[in-house]
Amino acid sequence: MMSIPTKEDISPSSELDLDERLALKHFFGKNESEAAILFFDKPEYYADDLMWMGRKAFAFYFPTLEPYIISEESEGNADIINTLLGILNSRLKGDPSSIQDCRNSVLRILTYISENLEKFQIDSCVNGDVSGELSDLIKKLRIA
């Protein structure tokens, strides 16, 4: 079991990076339950913080998205899926080890989304080939 991330875990630049500073403001001191509540309030807004926080904080807080994703609250929210795909693809390129630290959770969330894609009302004209992108991402993570 991981401990609640420190300020340095969330903001490796010691608050010099503005995006990290915002993530710190939103997440510092929060346990899993407290962080999960944030995603029910403004899912894309708080999920965006996951892009910028340090490796340890990402691995701690990414799994807290799962309650929102599997809840009825996420019905029709195609935007959260696009946000998650963007975050994960970016982290795979820039810091793949951060995903490895919470790989099982990432795979569980992506598999749930893939199996319940209709729930999120994805519009391929707007969102592109989300099903294919999910499939590719799941394959990459299973191989890694």
N, C-alpha and C positions, 0 to 999 in steps of 0.2 A: 504494500500500500504506500502510495506516494504522499508526502506531506504537502501542505498548502504552499504554493510557490512564493518565493521571496520577491522583493522588489527587483533584484538583479535577475531572477529567473524570468520575470515578465518583461523587464526592460534592460537587456544586456548593454545598451549604450548609456546606462545611468541617466535616463530621461532626456538625453540629447535628441533622440529621434521623436518627433511629434506624434507619430502613430503609436509608438511604444508607450509614450506618456499617456495617451488616451486609453490604451489597453490597461495600463497600470491604474488609472483612475477608476475604470469600470470593474476590474477583477481583483485588485490587491486585497488580500485578507479573506477572500471568499472561499468557502469550502465547495464541494461538488453540488450540494443541494442549492446553495445560494446562487451559484453560477448558473445552474439549470434554469432558475426562475427568470434570469435576464432574457433568455431566448424566447420565453413566452411573451415577454413584453415587446421587444423589438428584435426579432430573430436575425435579420440581415445586418442591422446596425452593430449588434454585439458580436455576431459571427465574424464580421470584418476584422475585429481585434485579433482573432486567431491568426490572421495572416502575419501580424507584426510582432507578436510576443516571442520570447525566446523558446528554445527547444523544450526545456523541462516544463515550462508553463503551458505550451501548446499540448504536450502529451497529457497533462493533468486536466486541462479545460476542454479539449476537443470532445472527449466522451460525454461531457455534460450536455451536449447538443441532442443526444439520443432521446431523452424523454420528450422533447419538443417534436422531433422528427416523427416519432411513432404515435404521437397524440393526434386527436381530432383537430386540434388547433392548427396543425400544419396543412390541413386539406386546402387545396387550391393554391398553395404557395410555391409556385414554380421558381420564384426569385431566390428562395433559400437554397434550392438545388443548384442553381447557377452559381450562387455565392460559394457554396461548398466545393463545387468542382473547380472553380477558380483558385480557391485557397489551397486545395490539395495539389493541383497541378503546379502551382507556384512553389509550394514547399517541396515537392518532389524534385524540382529543378534546383532550388536554392539550398535546401536543408533536408535531404531525404531521411536522415537519421531521426529527425523529429517525428516523422510518420511511423518509423519502425518502433519507436518507443510506445506507441498506442495503436499499433497495426491491427490487432484483433478488433478493437473498437471501431476503427475506420472501416475495416472490411464488413463488420456487422451492420453499420449504418449504411454503407453503400449498397450492400446486398438487400437490405430492407427497402431502400429507395428504388432499386432496380426491380424488385418484385412487386412494388406498389406504385409504380410510376403514374398510373392513372389517377391516383389520389391527389397528386400535386398539379394536375391539369396542365401538363407541359404542352406547349404549342410549338411544334417543330418549325413553323414559319418564323417564330420569334426566337426560340431557344436553340434551334439547330437539332442535331442528332444526339440528344441527351442519352438515349438508351445505348447508343454505340460508344459514347464517351465514358459512360459508367462501366460498360463491359470492358473497355480497354484499361481503365484505371484499376478495376478489380483484378484483371489478369496480371498487370504490372505488380500489384501489391502481393499477389499470391506467389509470384515467382521470386520476389525479393526476399 
